[in-house]
Amino acid sequence: MTLTGIKKHLRVLEAAELVTTEKVGRVRHCRLGPSRLDRETTWIEEYRQMLEARLDRLVEGLRQRTPVVARQAARVAAGAFAKLLLREFGTEIASHTIQIGHLRLDHPANWEEILAACADLDSPLRCVDRKLQEKMMAEVDAALKAGDTVGGVFEIVVHNVPVGLGSHAQWDEKLDGKLAQALMSVQAVKAVEIGSGILAAGSYGSEVQDEISYDKGAKKFRRSTNRAGGLEGGISNGEDLLIRGFLKPISTLRRGLVTADMVTKEPVQAAYERSDWCVVPAGGVAGEAMVALVLADAFLQKFGGDSLAEMRRNFEGYGKQIDNF
Ligand SMILES: Cc1cc2nc3c(=O)[nH]c(=O)nc-3n(C[C@H](O)[C@H](O)[C@H](O)COP(=O)(O)O)c2cc1C
């Protein structure tokens, strides 16, 4: 390597605080300082242990399940990495069940309630209303007994989202469009709603728009309500993202539907091997992963760089620019 090449490499290592240089007369003493990497090493080790444990559970789950579930599991695994990236910037994602069959949660849930439902291992449907959850579980049991299946709605909430992700400029850059496509790709999801989209379609503008104010303390523009679900014009507006996935009931019924024989083309009773009968909470987990992947991509587009440190610098610079607006 040439002397100039060595100097260039040293400058990069100095900038990364991995090497310190001291000049004594005409001699330059370079000292390696690996302690700069301690923080990253600890971070990697913590996540390595956590991810190894999760991957072991995933592999175990995959051994027992169908190809549909295996594909969901692969997305959930990829989404876990996207969630880790988002968490570095304070953005968190959670999902909860708001409808099973004809039973629906009749009030909006706040972030703390959703986190509590997610943390509660005795809450199999992750519904924030315990009494309603009991009724929902009875509905699921009734479907099982009748050899039937039942659908429902999960809601994904993304908390602490920076303003300005996505774009209004190109149809395929709109963040709401990307999220809808990603959620529709989850098996059995037949509709996606952002904010109060469905209600809004049957209302007057004065009833469903969010009024804007400026919070001087937080240096943020706020909405008095969040009917837009945190997305306006294809761009995040700083409020929580609210996205709902509507799941049809699973098509494989234990009591079997009428179908056509592939060879004789005659009507026959569909065969039954095994099947889920309500996948709403599982659909929510798959949905979280899809939302995480789309958002991680949007973060990379806006704040990207060659390293997390560079991305963090861009993110913080952007935050200062927004504060000074
Ligand atoms: C978490 C999850 C689990 C599923 N498990 C089953 C199942 O056990 N049996 C089945 O027939 N379909 C299962 N499905 C898939 C849907 O029934 C299937 O995708 C659908 O019938 C095809 O419709 P689509 O075009 O909406 O995907 C599952 C879907 C999800 C999200």
The ligand as a Tripos MOL2 file, in Angstrom:
@<TRIPOS>MOLECULE
LIG
   31    33     1     0     0
SMALL
NO_CHARGES

@<TRIPOS>ATOM
      1 C1        -52.4160  -16.4380   10.0180 C.3       1 LIG1
      2 C2        -53.1500  -17.1460    8.8790 C.ar      1 LIG1
      3 C3        -53.3930  -18.5080    8.9700 C.ar      1 LIG1
      4 C4        -54.0850  -19.1660    7.9530 C.ar      1 LIG1
      5 N1        -54.3890  -20.4920    8.1020 N.ar      1 LIG1
      6 C5        -55.1690  -21.1020    7.1730 C.ar      1 LIG1
      7 C6        -55.6320  -22.4460    7.3610 C.ar      1 LIG1
      8 O1        -55.3170  -23.0620    8.3750 O.2       1 LIG1
      9 N2        -56.3890  -23.0100    6.4080 N.ar      1 LIG1
     10 C7        -56.7450  -22.3230    5.2630 C.ar      1 LIG1
     11 O2        -57.4710  -22.8510    4.4400 O.2       1 LIG1
     12 N3        -56.2950  -21.0860    5.0490 N.ar      1 LIG1
     13 C8        -55.5540  -20.4380    5.9730 C.ar      1 LIG1
     14 N4        -55.1490  -19.1350    5.7650 N.ar      1 LIG1
     15 C9        -55.2310  -18.5520    4.4480 C.3       1 LIG1
     16 C10       -56.4830  -18.1090    3.8170 C.3       1 LIG1
     17 O3        -57.6160  -18.8500    4.0490 O.3       1 LIG1
     18 C11       -56.1760  -18.0800    2.3290 C.3       1 LIG1
     19 O4        -55.1670  -17.1660    2.0540 O.3       1 LIG1
     20 C12       -57.3900  -17.7650    1.5170 C.3       1 LIG1
     21 O5        -58.3780  -18.6780    1.5570 O.3       1 LIG1
     22 C13       -57.0850  -17.3280    0.0860 C.3       1 LIG1
     23 O6        -57.6050  -16.1060    0.0900 O.3       1 LIG1
     24 P1        -56.7840  -14.7990   -0.1230 P.3       1 LIG1
     25 O7        -56.8570  -14.6150   -1.5890 O.co2     1 LIG1
     26 O8        -57.4960  -13.7270    0.6140 O.co2     1 LIG1
     27 O9        -55.4100  -15.0220    0.4400 O.co2     1 LIG1
     28 C14       -54.4810  -18.4580    6.7880 C.ar      1 LIG1
     29 C15       -54.2290  -17.0840    6.7130 C.ar      1 LIG1
     30 C16       -53.5940  -16.4190    7.7540 C.ar      1 LIG1
     31 C17       -53.3830  -14.9290    7.6670 C.3       1 LIG1
@<TRIPOS>BOND
     1     1     2 1
     2     2     3 ar
     3     2    30 ar
     4     3     4 ar
     5     4     5 ar
     6     4    28 ar
     7     5     6 ar
     8     6     7 ar
     9     6    13 1
    10     7     8 2
    11     7     9 ar
    12     9    10 ar
    13    10    11 2
    14    10    12 ar
    15    12    13 ar
    16    13    14 ar
    17    14    15 1
    18    14    28 ar
    19    15    16 1
    20    16    17 1
    21    16    18 1
    22    18    19 1
    23    18    20 1
    24    20    21 1
    25    20    22 1
    26    22    23 1
    27    23    24 1
    28    24    25 2
    29    24    26 1
    30    24    27 1
    31    28    29 ar
    32    29    30 ar
    33    30    31 1
@<TRIPOS>SUBSTRUCTURE
     1 LIG1         1 GROUP 0 **** ****
